[in-house]
Amino acid sequence: MKAAIAGVVGALIVVTIFSSAFVVDEAEQAIIVQFGEPQGEVISEPGLHWKKPFIQEVRYYDRRLLIWDGDVTQIPTLGREFIQVDTTARWRISDPLQFLRSVRDEFGGRNRLDDIIDSVVRDIISGTELEEIVRSGDWEVDMEELDEVEQDRDDVALTQRPKLGRERLETEILQSASRLMPDLGIELVDVRIKRINYIDSVRRQVENRMISERQAIAARFRAEGEGRSLEITGEMERELRRINSEAAREAEEIRGDADAEAIRIYGDAFGADPEFFAFIRTLDTYQALGDNATLMIRADSVLFRYLERNQKQ
């Protein structure tokens, strides 16, 4: 019986000790809560600590930087362009006691950040021109790198430097939102705009305009190419006609020279021996008639003269 009682007492002691002891990690800070109310100071020293068993509990809060990612929000700019803004922020719990009293836990803190940062972003974006939101403070455009269509755009000032720029705009958002953070026990470290995009309807209009601009550039290039092609083809045809003309002229000159040389040779041959020349020309005439040709000539014909002479011989 005594052993059983001793065992129960020992078990109660062990349970009490385990219920009283708690460990704080290096990345954490803790608050002891009794019946929903914080007791004592914030425990930020890592190691083993003690609390009243059974009636007190420990709330742990992260000491590290935490990430907040807002929902993609549709906001109109000052120029009435509807854009989608995706924002992120880094924050930490700077005052755990105030954090516990105001939002209780990280889930509640993220919900309050949703309300505050989204509201500030909407107010600032809606009062700012789109160029100021998109461009950075050191915005510079080299006009020589743009094509003619981009250089002739009148819907945007390409060379105008932004008054604020993305960086100063984010700083303004951070400062405006930070004014409300001390009441929550939160320190807002920074706020960044991750992405900006047009809404679907405006995006389609922008895409259609970009397609039209690219098509206009392509049509201009095709027209220039076709004009250059016709120019090259015309030059080629003119050069071809010139070459053919010179070749024909040279051919006529060669043929004329050849005919003159042939006439000269014939003349020299005829002058050297007229009788032999006449005989050769007659043989050429016979050869031109062919093997199966039938020729009817008169007895006093020039062609018959050599045949008759050969027979007499």
Secondary structure in CASP SS format (residue, H / E / C, confidence):
PFRMAT SS
TARGET T0000
AUTHOR 0000-0000-0000
METHOD secondary structure of the structure
MODEL  1
M C 1.00
K H 1.00
A H 1.00
A H 1.00
I H 1.00
A H 1.00
G H 1.00
V H 1.00
V H 1.00
G H 1.00
A H 1.00
L H 1.00
I H 1.00
V H 1.00
V H 1.00
T H 1.00
I H 1.00
F H 1.00
S H 1.00
S H 1.00
A E 1.00
F E 1.00
V E 1.00
V E 1.00
D C 1.00
E C 1.00
A C 1.00
E E 1.00
Q E 1.00
A E 1.00
I E 1.00
I E 1.00
V E 1.00
Q E 1.00
F C 1.00
G C 1.00
E E 1.00
P E 1.00
Q E 1.00
G E 1.00
E E 1.00
V E 1.00
I E 1.00
S C 1.00
E C 1.00
P C 1.00
G E 1.00
L E 1.00
H E 1.00
W E 1.00
K C 1.00
K C 1.00
P C 1.00
F C 1.00
I C 1.00
Q E 1.00
E E 1.00
V E 1.00
R E 1.00
Y E 1.00
Y E 1.00
D E 1.00
R C 1.00
R C 1.00
L C 1.00
L E 1.00
I E 1.00
W E 1.00
D E 1.00
G C 1.00
D C 1.00
V C 1.00
T E 1.00
Q E 1.00
I E 1.00
P E 1.00
T C 1.00
L C 1.00
G C 1.00
R C 1.00
E C 1.00
F E 1.00
I E 1.00
Q E 1.00
V E 1.00
D E 1.00
T E 1.00
T E 1.00
A E 1.00
R E 1.00
W E 1.00
R E 1.00
I E 1.00
S C 1.00
D C 1.00
P H 1.00
L H 1.00
Q H 1.00
F H 1.00
L H 1.00
R H 1.00
S H 1.00
V C 1.00
R C 1.00
D C 1.00
E H 1.00
F H 1.00
G H 1.00
G H 1.00
R H 1.00
N H 1.00
R H 1.00
L H 1.00
D H 1.00
D H 1.00
I H 1.00
I H 1.00
D H 1.00
S H 1.00
V H 1.00
V H 1.00
R H 1.00
D H 1.00
I H 1.00
I H 1.00
S H 1.00
G C 1.00
T C 1.00
E C 1.00
L H 1.00
E H 1.00
E H 1.00
I H 1.00
V H 1.00
R C 1.00
S C 1.00
G C 1.00
D C 1.00
W C 1.00
E C 1.00
V C 1.00
D C 1.00
M H 1.00
E H 1.00
E H 1.00
L C 1.00
D C 1.00
E H 1.00
V H 1.00
E H 1.00
Q H 1.00
D C 1.00
R C 1.00
D C 1.00
D C 1.00
V C 1.00
A C 1.00
L C 1.00
T C 1.00
Q C 1.00
R C 1.00
P C 1.00
K C 1.00
L C 1.00
G H 1.00
R H 1.00
E H 1.00
R H 1.00
L H 1.00
E H 1.00
T H 1.00
E H 1.00
I H 1.00
L H 1.00
Q H 1.00
S H 1.00
A H 1.00
S H 1.00
R C 1.00
L C 1.00
M C 1.00
P H 1.00
D H 1.00
L H 1.00
G C 1.00
I E 1.00
E E 1.00
L E 1.00
V E 1.00
D E 1.00
V E 1.00
R E 1.00
I E 1.00
K E 1.00
R E 1.00
I E 1.00
N E 1.00
Y E 1.00
I C 1.00
D H 1.00
S H 1.00
V H 1.00
R H 1.00
R H 1.00
Q H 1.00
V H 1.00
E H 1.00
N H 1.00
R H 1.00
M H 1.00
I H 1.00
S H 1.00
E H 1.00
R H 1.00
Q H 1.00
A H 1.00
I H 1.00
A H 1.00
A H 1.00
R H 1.00
F H 1.00
R H 1.00
A H 1.00
E H 1.00
G H 1.00
E H 1.00
G H 1.00
R H 1.00
S H 1.00
L H 1.00
E H 1.00
I H 1.00
T H 1.00
G H 1.00
E H 1.00
M H 1.00
E H 1.00
R H 1.00
E H 1.00
L H 1.00
R H 1.00
R H 1.00
I H 1.00
N H 1.00
S H 1.00
E H 1.00
A H 1.00
A H 1.00
R H 1.00
E H 1.00
A H 1.00
E H 1.00
E H 1.00
I H 1.00
R H 1.00
G H 1.00
D H 1.00
A H 1.00
D H 1.00
A H 1.00
E H 1.00
A H 1.00
I H 1.00
R H 1.00
I H 1.00
Y H 1.00
G H 1.00
D H 1.00
A H 1.00
F H 1.00
G H 1.00
A H 1.00
D C 1.00
P H 1.00
E H 1.00
F H 1.00
F H 1.00
A H 1.00
F H 1.00
I H 1.00
R H 1.00
T H 1.00
L H 1.00
D H 1.00
T H 1.00
Y H 1.00
Q H 1.00
A H 1.00
L H 1.00
G C 1.00
D C 1.00
N C 1.00
A C 1.00
T C 1.00
L C 1.00
M C 1.00
I C 1.00
R C 1.00
A C 1.00
D C 1.00
S C 1.00
V H 1.00
L H 1.00
F H 1.00
R H 1.00
Y H 1.00
L H 1.00
E H 1.00
R H 1.00
N H 1.00
Q H 1.00
K H 1.00
Q C 1.00
END
